[in-house]
Amino acid sequence: MTQSDAADVPGGSTLTDQIMVGVERRFLKYGHRPSPTHWKGLREIAATIEAQAVGAAEPKFYLSSLPTGMGKTTVVAESVKTLVSNPAYVGVGVVVFVNQLDQIPRLILEMELNDDQFAVRTGVVNESLNELGLNDHANAQVLFTTQQKLPHLLRYRKNFSEMPFFKFRGAPRQVRIWDEAILPAEPLTFTVKQFEEAAASLTKIGQHGASARLRDWALKELPLFASGSITEMPLLILELDWEALKKLEHEGDLLRNVLWMSGHDVRLYKDDFSGATTITYRESLPREFAPLLVLDASGSLRLTYELWEKGRGNLVDLFSPPKTYTNLTIHHWDHAAGKMAQQDEVKAETLAEGASKAIDQTSNDEQVLIIIRKQEDPSHPSLEQLIMAKVRDGGRDPTRLSFLTWGKHTATNEFADVKHVIVVGALQYSYAQNEAMARAAGGLSVQAPVRTQEVEQVRLGEIAHHLFQAVGRGAVRKSVEGGCPPGCHLWIALSSHGKAPIPVELLLTTFPGSRLEKWLPVEPPLKKNEASVVEAVGLSWRQSRGHGQCCRPSCPSRMFVEHGHPQT
């Protein structure tokens, strides 16, 4: 049975209809007007929750890729509210997996839950959050937890149905909702440098033999293998007493994942930047976890879901029509803006100048959201500091600027009214990471071949995903008759050249219907050979005129031809 047929479940259609009536009431209050096709996509979310509640959903992963601001979260909120208020579903447990902690209080309010209807279980440090609702979460009909909680619980139980943490009144929770991106397995890649760090951690907890074996393999054996080779990582045997075990728990995910990899086959990839990098993956979702509803607004941009559907066969695409971005103007600056550029003092100054020029094109009463990389070297001014300084020096108001760093660019509505977004660079992964992601999504072993073209498609899909999420923090996330609000602008610095070029066409794929304009806020410096030619032309021109200077002293050297100067 497909989810669009869920309304045919005996007694189930009433729940879906009730949900959508409530959703329409909320949308009228917000002034939100989805198109008829988007209404159909929203209804499929409600139908999937209904099918879960009545036990009619097949054990699959149901993906809704409706764009940001279309109302996916509103449908979930209304669905849970309707379900818990209906006596017929009093025994149906719900679990909601969130990506960010600040989503939980907002969802509780939107679902209009009473304290005896829900519980929150996140990390032990989040005391005030965990105190919300019922203390006895096993008897709370709705459970809120984080996606990060799942890997921890998987160490003790592999089957979802056997995990006591997720049970409601002794039975597995039937309605399972996952907000944001998901993969069926965790991609694992480690460089020689990371293996050295893991070896140091082993030494720290007294595991000297295992540390020496790992270090010898990483430094002496691994570099000898060719790129594409498959090799077995040595089995690391630990001698653990209770104290050593407790210390191991505090060493973090790097060592834990390296220990898991020991004794397993890994594929090797080599490049000039990272050297030798191992590739593998580990299943990261519990068995019997499906049916699960997944809400990922950028799901249609990512090849990983397509690989999941083809390779594993248990993913279902719900009807998720895109929206158009005819009211969005994209100003593209074809300029290096990645990690290395933002760490270079001179290039960072240039990028800050470009961002400043974009801010100059906004009104003094308009807010601007800027997406940049997180500062890694505190000895130099951050890009945020450089931009703020240029804005202040230009006599403009820096308080109307807001900044987000990559990694913090999802799951917040704080900037939903900001129509001007500046993006400096993109978040992208290495070839090895993208290959690991392709294998993890499709369930391909390290022995199976993966086409380079497929890895490249994963790379571009992940760039588009992160870009869509970042820009979607602004006003483009809102929906007006199937599009975004008028007057939205994106200024973006991305390079279409170099070792990891990002094609300009990707911007139009990510935001279909938008208007793309070339943007050059800062004139590029002349290359050495170009400067020599310009100097020679200038000298020849001055000599032919009998002058000691150009007839246009203010004329930039690169504009000689434009102003009527002779060509070489």
Legacy VTK file of the C-alpha trace (Angstrom):
# vtk DataFile Version 3.0
C-alpha trace
ASCII
DATASET POLYDATA
POINTS 568 float
0.000 0.000 0.000
1.347 3.440 -0.908
0.949 6.389 1.413
-1.379 8.167 -1.003
-3.734 5.219 -0.482
-3.602 5.527 3.308
-7.006 7.215 3.345
-8.482 3.873 2.248
-7.445 2.231 5.527
-10.656 1.348 7.391
-11.369 4.029 9.956
-8.141 5.835 9.062
-9.385 8.453 6.619
-11.070 10.406 9.405
-7.730 11.065 11.109
-6.076 12.382 7.941
-9.047 14.600 7.162
-9.059 15.978 10.712
-5.356 16.694 10.472
-5.666 18.593 7.195
-8.615 20.655 8.473
-6.434 21.719 11.399
-3.507 22.431 9.082
-5.672 24.643 6.868
-6.830 26.550 9.956
-3.222 27.160 10.979
-2.203 28.254 7.487
-5.044 30.782 7.318
-3.812 32.219 10.598
-0.243 32.481 9.232
-1.296 33.788 5.830
0.362 30.750 4.225
-1.094 29.734 0.842
0.340 26.512 -0.624
-0.491 25.605 -4.207
-2.866 22.651 -4.883
0.076 20.387 -5.753
1.848 21.319 -2.521
-1.355 20.580 -0.598
-1.190 17.065 -2.059
2.399 16.681 -0.829
1.450 17.907 2.642
-1.458 15.487 2.780
0.893 12.582 2.073
2.807 13.435 5.263
-0.415 13.237 7.280
-1.396 10.009 5.506
1.970 8.453 6.361
1.557 9.296 10.052
-1.954 7.871 9.904
-0.671 4.655 8.302
1.949 4.333 11.038
-0.674 4.889 13.739
-3.010 2.189 12.424
-0.172 -0.253 11.666
-0.730 -0.163 7.902
2.588 1.382 6.828
5.092 -0.977 5.214
8.487 -1.273 6.967
10.124 1.377 4.792
11.566 4.871 5.067
9.133 7.490 3.755
10.888 10.631 2.529
9.149 13.986 2.129
11.324 16.492 0.270
8.872 19.389 0.282
10.856 22.656 0.319
11.520 24.714 3.432
8.596 26.825 4.573
6.029 24.683 2.780
4.497 23.509 6.066
5.967 20.049 6.754
6.545 20.805 10.441
3.051 22.279 10.761
1.529 19.070 9.391
3.585 17.005 11.860
2.542 19.254 14.749
-1.137 19.067 13.809
-0.890 15.311 13.241
0.517 14.667 16.719
-1.967 17.062 18.316
-4.883 15.319 16.557
-3.611 11.847 17.346
-3.054 12.339 21.109
-6.431 14.046 21.498
-8.285 11.125 19.887
-9.250 8.359 22.389
-9.012 5.773 19.596
-5.222 6.272 19.499
-4.521 6.460 23.218
-2.197 3.446 22.993
-0.193 4.711 20.007
3.231 6.020 21.002
5.069 8.746 19.074
8.799 9.470 18.919
10.234 12.587 17.270
13.963 12.705 16.462
15.265 16.276 16.173
18.593 17.623 14.951
18.769 20.707 17.188
17.752 21.007 20.842
15.983 24.341 20.340
13.462 22.605 18.068
11.935 20.722 21.000
10.270 23.588 22.970
8.883 24.998 19.714
7.393 21.639 18.718
5.829 21.170 22.151
4.088 24.534 21.787
2.958 23.867 18.220
1.580 20.455 19.181
-0.239 22.045 22.145
0.763 19.161 24.407
-0.055 18.940 28.092
2.734 18.055 30.515
1.346 14.557 31.028
1.377 13.802 27.289
5.070 14.112 26.486
8.610 13.602 27.745
12.016 14.904 26.663
15.130 12.747 26.811
18.362 14.257 25.543
21.924 14.443 26.911
22.241 14.473 30.711
23.690 17.998 30.611
20.371 19.366 29.312
18.711 19.217 32.724
16.092 21.936 32.232
15.045 20.493 28.866
14.795 16.949 30.210
12.613 18.158 33.075
9.858 19.206 30.663
6.767 16.992 30.622
6.592 13.621 32.350
9.516 12.274 34.322
8.480 8.723 33.387
9.038 8.809 29.635
7.885 5.192 29.187
4.346 6.376 29.941
4.484 9.593 27.915
2.669 9.203 24.603
5.029 11.576 22.789
8.800 11.300 23.238
11.213 13.976 21.991
14.841 12.984 21.638
17.850 13.820 19.484
19.161 11.965 16.479
22.521 11.852 18.238
20.985 9.666 20.954
20.457 6.750 18.584
24.131 5.731 18.014
24.672 5.637 21.780
21.709 3.281 22.281
22.811 1.080 19.371
25.804 -0.054 21.422
23.461 -1.982 23.692
20.599 -3.083 21.399
20.543 -3.550 17.622
16.771 -3.899 17.159
14.514 -0.890 17.643
11.706 -3.093 18.936
13.996 -4.346 21.721
15.166 -0.912 22.909
13.445 -0.142 26.227
14.227 3.554 25.792
11.773 3.887 22.892
8.884 1.868 24.287
5.526 3.328 25.274
3.635 1.251 27.824
5.798 -1.734 26.983
5.437 -1.611 23.191
7.580 0.020 20.470
6.338 3.473 19.477
4.481 3.181 16.186
4.697 6.765 14.894
8.353 7.581 14.173
9.371 10.958 12.768
12.874 12.094 11.770
13.441 15.792 11.063
16.190 16.775 8.600
18.719 14.613 6.727
19.347 10.922 7.325
21.630 8.168 6.019
21.157 4.440 6.624
24.839 4.056 7.492
27.656 6.220 8.822
30.428 6.990 6.304
33.860 6.497 7.877
37.048 8.005 6.474
40.329 8.450 8.305
43.609 10.005 7.240
47.049 8.978 8.490
47.022 12.033 10.746
43.761 10.887 12.348
45.163 7.406 12.912
48.094 9.041 14.708
45.633 10.907 16.915
43.834 7.656 17.707
47.155 5.981 18.525
47.947 8.831 20.919
44.587 8.271 22.618
45.386 4.573 23.015
48.699 5.454 24.634
46.891 7.860 26.939
44.665 5.056 28.306
47.573 2.637 28.685
47.040 0.556 25.532
50.654 0.750 24.355
50.673 -2.429 22.263
47.586 -1.487 20.290
48.903 2.061 19.907
52.216 0.859 18.438
50.453 -1.559 16.055
48.118 1.163 14.777
50.922 3.678 14.364
53.157 1.229 12.464
50.332 0.276 10.119
49.291 3.880 9.422
52.781 5.304 8.970
54.716 2.414 7.405
52.271 0.052 5.684
49.327 2.174 4.555
51.314 4.624 2.368
52.674 1.678 0.342
49.268 0.759 -1.074
48.018 2.319 -4.305
44.864 4.408 -4.458
41.853 2.119 -4.905
43.497 -0.779 -3.067
41.609 -2.837 -0.512
43.449 -3.812 2.626
42.590 -5.227 6.011
43.113 -2.963 8.967
44.996 -4.761 11.767
42.965 -6.104 14.658
43.652 -3.976 17.727
43.449 -6.008 20.912
42.928 -4.012 24.095
43.675 -5.009 27.665
40.919 -3.266 29.579
40.127 -3.197 33.239
37.239 -1.185 34.661
39.294 2.021 34.955
40.653 1.729 31.412
37.141 1.103 30.106
35.872 4.298 31.731
38.773 6.249 30.228
38.008 4.766 26.815
34.449 6.093 27.004
35.804 9.637 27.367
38.134 9.494 24.365
35.381 10.318 21.873
34.129 9.093 18.511
37.452 9.108 16.639
39.003 6.344 18.734
35.719 4.474 19.039
35.278 4.371 15.259
38.912 3.385 14.648
38.527 0.496 17.076
35.346 -0.574 15.303
37.221 -0.554 11.957
40.059 -2.740 13.263
40.027 -6.153 11.621
37.771 -4.877 8.776
38.595 -4.388 5.104
38.967 -0.768 4.027
39.388 0.872 0.639
42.213 3.348 0.161
42.096 6.697 -1.590
45.142 8.912 -2.073
45.414 12.579 -2.994
48.044 15.302 -2.676
46.177 17.111 0.085
45.298 14.425 2.671
47.618 11.628 1.578
46.303 8.132 2.286
42.678 7.992 3.437
40.741 4.843 4.338
37.111 4.422 3.287
34.375 2.269 4.806
31.018 2.671 6.541
29.028 1.286 9.449
25.292 0.642 9.616
23.923 3.392 11.857
20.193 2.686 12.088
18.700 -0.053 14.252
17.018 -3.026 12.689
13.206 -2.854 12.652
13.441 0.955 12.694
11.052 1.301 9.761
8.453 2.549 9.121
10.025 5.958 9.618
8.851 9.320 8.249
11.791 11.488 7.143
11.436 15.230 6.510
14.366 16.559 4.456
13.630 19.700 2.456
16.697 19.208 0.265
16.127 15.495 -0.266
15.428 15.904 -3.982
18.846 17.521 -4.494
20.845 14.681 -2.969
21.943 11.592 -4.861
22.296 9.679 -1.572
18.537 9.057 -1.357
18.433 7.785 -4.934
21.324 5.421 -4.159
19.508 4.307 -1.000
16.311 3.591 -2.948
18.141 1.641 -5.665
20.688 -0.137 -3.502
18.653 -1.022 -0.427
15.117 -0.947 -1.834
13.415 0.270 1.350
13.062 4.007 0.722
9.852 5.553 -0.628
9.665 9.048 -2.120
6.481 10.805 -1.045
4.982 13.278 -3.495
7.143 16.376 -3.003
6.793 19.007 -5.739
9.430 21.764 -5.652
8.599 25.433 -5.458
9.789 28.135 -7.818
12.162 30.947 -6.935
11.158 33.515 -9.540
11.356 36.222 -6.863
14.966 35.353 -6.016
17.890 37.093 -7.702
21.239 35.305 -7.374
24.358 37.467 -7.726
27.247 35.093 -8.429
30.871 36.121 -7.856
33.149 33.544 -9.500
35.888 33.743 -6.905
37.775 31.295 -4.671
36.014 31.347 -1.306
36.677 27.960 0.282
38.532 26.957 3.404
42.003 27.900 2.164
40.829 31.263 0.790
39.105 32.241 4.039
42.246 31.334 6.008
44.496 33.445 3.750
44.746 36.998 5.133
44.873 38.731 1.747
42.088 36.648 0.195
39.956 36.986 3.319
40.258 40.776 3.019
39.064 40.549 -0.576
36.111 38.340 0.404
35.188 40.749 3.191
35.320 43.621 0.708
32.985 41.721 -1.616
30.519 41.056 1.199
30.702 44.726 2.154
29.822 45.730 -1.430
26.769 43.455 -1.285
25.662 45.059 1.973
25.977 48.462 0.269
23.186 47.383 -2.095
20.681 46.899 0.725
18.672 49.585 2.506
19.714 50.786 5.953
16.596 49.297 7.515
17.038 45.812 5.967
18.528 42.837 7.806
21.288 40.786 6.175
22.228 37.172 6.929
25.814 36.098 6.148
26.994 32.463 5.937
30.731 31.879 6.445
33.152 29.207 7.638
33.955 28.844 11.312
37.204 30.567 12.283
40.021 28.037 12.721
42.994 30.305 13.392
42.288 32.734 16.263
45.606 34.520 15.654
44.073 36.250 12.606
40.875 38.315 12.385
37.887 36.191 11.414
35.934 36.882 8.240
33.073 38.084 10.428
35.364 40.613 12.118
36.702 41.815 8.761
33.208 42.303 7.351
31.985 44.098 10.468
35.010 46.420 10.389
34.418 47.364 6.739
30.757 48.069 7.434
31.606 50.288 10.402
34.374 52.068 8.477
31.860 52.810 5.733
29.547 54.510 8.226
26.890 51.802 8.037
25.007 50.033 10.795
26.617 46.663 11.678
23.790 45.678 14.044
21.576 44.695 11.102
24.033 41.933 10.167
23.642 38.356 11.421
26.137 35.537 10.917
25.807 31.750 10.727
28.690 29.341 10.244
28.538 26.153 8.204
27.406 23.443 10.595
24.919 25.816 12.232
23.068 26.515 9.003
20.032 24.285 9.505
16.894 23.986 11.633
16.373 27.595 12.710
13.585 30.007 11.762
15.197 32.996 13.465
15.991 34.700 10.144
12.806 33.801 8.259
12.084 37.468 7.400
15.573 38.278 6.073
15.444 38.807 2.299
19.172 39.439 1.789
21.553 36.496 2.246
25.294 36.506 1.573
27.088 33.166 1.236
30.889 33.055 1.209
32.076 29.712 -0.113
30.337 26.369 0.202
30.420 23.406 2.511
31.783 20.423 0.649
33.496 17.134 1.430
36.609 15.400 0.157
36.499 12.756 -2.560
37.003 10.024 0.029
34.129 11.322 2.159
31.818 11.505 -0.850
32.738 7.960 -1.908
32.105 6.718 1.638
28.729 8.466 1.549
27.822 6.820 -1.763
28.734 3.389 -0.391
26.878 3.967 2.867
23.710 5.138 1.111
23.586 2.307 -1.393
24.837 -0.420 0.938
27.864 -1.082 -1.307
30.740 -2.987 0.261
34.295 -1.655 -0.051
34.963 -4.423 -2.589
32.214 -3.188 -4.943
33.214 -0.592 -7.574
31.795 2.927 -7.486
31.972 5.111 -10.577
33.899 8.392 -10.276
30.980 10.138 -11.973
28.659 8.870 -9.238
30.972 10.207 -6.517
31.019 13.563 -8.297
27.214 13.597 -8.363
27.195 12.918 -4.620
29.615 15.828 -4.134
27.465 18.266 -6.067
24.297 16.993 -4.408
25.732 17.557 -0.941
26.904 21.068 -1.892
23.403 21.850 -3.173
21.865 20.372 -0.015
23.939 22.543 2.319
23.481 25.624 0.151
19.716 25.087 0.050
19.596 24.698 3.823
21.766 27.763 4.464
19.907 30.121 2.129
16.663 28.600 3.387
17.252 30.176 6.785
16.209 33.449 5.144
12.928 34.631 3.646
13.156 32.278 0.627
11.945 29.564 3.022
8.516 31.210 3.026
5.964 30.157 0.443
3.773 32.583 -1.490
1.533 30.836 -4.037
4.145 28.135 -4.594
7.082 30.552 -4.761
9.183 32.672 -2.435
8.428 36.277 -1.337
9.259 39.157 -3.719
12.543 41.003 -3.303
14.782 38.115 -2.186
18.496 38.359 -3.012
21.401 35.951 -2.685
24.965 37.192 -3.052
27.294 34.226 -3.320
31.033 33.747 -3.852
31.827 30.357 -5.411
34.592 29.306 -7.766
33.778 27.413 -10.950
37.493 26.691 -11.452
40.269 24.921 -9.589
40.552 21.401 -8.161
36.992 21.274 -6.810
34.982 23.536 -9.137
31.325 24.242 -8.490
29.423 24.725 -11.756
27.330 27.878 -11.910
24.396 25.798 -13.180
24.157 24.180 -9.740
22.710 27.440 -8.389
19.787 27.254 -10.829
19.259 23.569 -10.040
19.142 24.352 -6.334
16.802 27.324 -6.769
14.774 26.632 -9.926
13.239 29.654 -11.586
15.610 32.144 -9.960
17.375 34.896 -11.918
21.161 34.480 -12.095
23.401 37.523 -12.545
27.158 37.806 -12.812
28.549 39.816 -9.915
32.041 41.356 -9.706
32.299 43.389 -6.492
36.120 43.498 -6.534
38.270 43.699 -9.673
40.608 40.675 -9.829
44.318 41.504 -9.538
46.416 41.288 -12.688
48.498 38.176 -13.172
52.264 38.713 -13.438
52.405 38.264 -17.226
49.330 40.497 -17.657
50.936 43.246 -15.572
54.076 43.110 -17.754
52.018 43.494 -20.925
50.024 46.395 -19.476
53.218 48.151 -18.353
54.730 47.729 -21.816
51.567 49.074 -23.468
51.518 52.025 -21.104
55.162 52.891 -21.768
54.687 52.640 -25.536
51.591 54.823 -25.356
53.295 57.530 -23.290
56.287 57.576 -25.629
54.087 57.826 -28.743
52.178 60.733 -27.193
55.337 62.439 -26.023
53.883 62.545 -22.520
55.353 61.377 -19.281
52.000 59.871 -18.266
48.811 58.371 -19.665
46.214 60.761 -21.046
43.830 59.344 -18.452
45.876 59.269 -15.217
42.938 57.770 -13.312
42.445 55.011 -15.866
42.912 51.519 -14.294
45.634 49.690 -16.173
43.392 46.775 -17.076
40.973 49.151 -18.847
43.437 50.517 -21.427
41.665 48.978 -24.403
38.211 49.982 -23.166
39.275 53.638 -23.057
40.643 53.640 -26.585
44.264 52.783 -25.848
46.123 50.768 -28.469
46.099 46.980 -28.281
49.254 44.904 -28.360
LINES 1 569
568 0 1 2 3 4 5 6 7 8 9 10 11 12 13 14 15 16 17 18 19 20 21 22 23 24 25 26 27 28 29 30 31 32 33 34 35 36 37 38 39 40 41 42 43 44 45 46 47 48 49 50 51 52 53 54 55 56 57 58 59 60 61 62 63 64 65 66 67 68 69 70 71 72 73 74 75 76 77 78 79 80 81 82 83 84 85 86 87 88 89 90 91 92 93 94 95 96 97 98 99 100 101 102 103 104 105 106 107 108 109 110 111 112 113 114 115 116 117 118 119 120 121 122 123 124 125 126 127 128 129 130 131 132 133 134 135 136 137 138 139 140 141 142 143 144 145 146 147 148 149 150 151 152 153 154 155 156 157 158 159 160 161 162 163 164 165 166 167 168 169 170 171 172 173 174 175 176 177 178 179 180 181 182 183 184 185 186 187 188 189 190 191 192 193 194 195 196 197 198 199 200 201 202 203 204 205 206 207 208 209 210 211 212 213 214 215 216 217 218 219 220 221 222 223 224 225 226 227 228 229 230 231 232 233 234 235 236 237 238 239 240 241 242 243 244 245 246 247 248 249 250 251 252 253 254 255 256 257 258 259 260 261 262 263 264 265 266 267 268 269 270 271 272 273 274 275 276 277 278 279 280 281 282 283 284 285 286 287 288 289 290 291 292 293 294 295 296 297 298 299 300 301 302 303 304 305 306 307 308 309 310 311 312 313 314 315 316 317 318 319 320 321 322 323 324 325 326 327 328 329 330 331 332 333 334 335 336 337 338 339 340 341 342 343 344 345 346 347 348 349 350 351 352 353 354 355 356 357 358 359 360 361 362 363 364 365 366 367 368 369 370 371 372 373 374 375 376 377 378 379 380 381 382 383 384 385 386 387 388 389 390 391 392 393 394 395 396 397 398 399 400 401 402 403 404 405 406 407 408 409 410 411 412 413 414 415 416 417 418 419 420 421 422 423 424 425 426 427 428 429 430 431 432 433 434 435 436 437 438 439 440 441 442 443 444 445 446 447 448 449 450 451 452 453 454 455 456 457 458 459 460 461 462 463 464 465 466 467 468 469 470 471 472 473 474 475 476 477 478 479 480 481 482 483 484 485 486 487 488 489 490 491 492 493 494 495 496 497 498 499 500 501 502 503 504 505 506 507 508 509 510 511 512 513 514 515 516 517 518 519 520 521 522 523 524 525 526 527 528 529 530 531 532 533 534 535 536 537 538 539 540 541 542 543 544 545 546 547 548 549 550 551 552 553 554 555 556 557 558 559 560 561 562 563 564 565 566 567
